[in-house]
Amino acid sequence: MIEYVWAEDQKHQIGLNGHLPWHLPADMHHFKEETMGHPIIMGRKTFMSFPKLLPGRKHIVLTHDQTLKEKYQDNDQVVIVSSVAELNKYLDKHQDEKLCAIGGVSIFKILLDQVDVLEKTEIEATFKADTVMPEIEYDQFKLVKKEHHDADEKNKYPYTFLTYQRN
C-alpha cells in the first residue's frame, strides 16, 4: 500500500530551495507518526534535504547518483534504486506493507496511479515557494478523516490534516 505524506500551502506549494517553506511543529509530529516504522520513498533532493537519516524508517531513494549508491551500499537503513523499474520491483516485493512516498514532485508523479492513501496537511497560509504539488484527481479518492487545528503558540498557522482513500 502506497501512502503520500505531504504538506502544502493554499497555492499547493510544497517547497523552497529543497526545504519546507514553513515551520509547523505539529505537521512534523504528524509526519513522524505517519511514517515511523515504514519505508519512506523519495527522490535524491528530498533525501539530501535531511540533516541526517530519519530514525526508525528505511529510506528508499530514487537516483542515478552512483556516488550516493556507493556511500550507502552497506547501510541497511538506505536502499538506492536507480530507475523507475527498480523502484517498481521494490514496491512489488513490499506491496503488503505501508510505504510512504514523501517527495519530491517526480516521486509523486511517478506513483500517482499507484497511490492508495493521501495523507495531506493543508496549511492556511501562502508562502514564497518554488515547488508545487502535482495535480491529484481527488474524485478518485474519498475523504475519510479531517482534523482542523487553529494556530497556537507553537504553530503559527491554522492547518488541517486530511486523509483520503482511493475509491
Long-range contacts (C-beta under 8 A, 24 or more apart in sequence): 1-95, 1-96, 1-97, 1-98, 1-99, 1-116, 1-117, 2-41, 2-91, 2-99, 2-100, 2-101, 2-111, 2-114, 2-115, 2-116, 2-117, 3-34, 3-98, 3-99, 3-100, 3-101, 3-115, 3-116, 3-117, 3-118, 3-119, 4-100, 4-101, 4-102, 4-108, 4-111, 4-115, 4-117, 4-118, 4-119, 4-120, 5-31, 5-34, 5-35, 5-100, 5-101, 5-102, 5-119, 6-102, 6-103, 6-108, 6-119, 6-120, 6-121, 6-133, 7-31, 7-120, 7-121, 7-122, 7-123, 7-159, 8-120, 8-121, 8-122, 8-123, 8-133, 9-123, 9-125, 9-126, 9-127, 9-129, 10-122, 10-123, 10-124, 10-125, 10-126, 11-126, 11-129, 11-132, 12-132, 12-133, 13-126, 13-127, 13-129, 13-131, 13-132, 13-133, 14-103, 14-104, 14-105, 14-129, 14-131, 14-132, 14-133, 15-103, 15-104, 15-129, 15-130, 15-131, 16-127, 16-128, 16-129, 16-130, 16-131, 17-130, 18-45, 18-46, 18-48, 18-49, 19-49, 21-127, 21-128, 21-129, 22-123, 22-125, 22-127, 22-156, 22-157, 23-156, 24-121, 24-123, 24-155, 24-156, 24-157, 24-159, 25-154, 25-155, 26-149, 26-154, 26-155, 26-159, 27-121, 27-123, 27-155, 27-159, 30-121, 30-161, 31-102, 34-100, 34-119, 35-100, 35-102, 38-97, 38-98, 38-99, 38-100, 39-79, 39-94, 39-97, 39-99, 39-100, 40-99, 40-100, 40-101, 40-102, 41-87, 41-99, 41-100, 41-101, 41-102, 41-107, 41-111, 42-101, 42-102, 42-103, 42-104, 42-107, 43-103, 43-104, 43-106, 43-107, 44-68, 45-104, 46-102, 46-103, 46-104, 46-107, 53-77, 53-78, 57-100, 60-87, 60-90, 60-99, 62-87, 62-106, 62-107, 62-110, 84-110, 104-131, 105-131, 105-132, 105-133, 105-134, 108-133, 108-134, 109-134, 112-136, 115-166, 116-165, 116-166, 117-163, 117-164, 117-165, 117-166, 118-162, 118-163, 118-164, 119-161, 119-162, 119-163, 120-161, 120-162, 120-163, 120-164, 121-159, 121-160, 121-161, 121-162, 122-159, 122-160, 122-162, 123-157, 123-158, 123-159, 124-157, 124-158, 124-159, 124-160, 125-157, 125-158, 138-164, 140-166, 140-167, 141-165, 141-166, 141-167, 142-166, 142-167
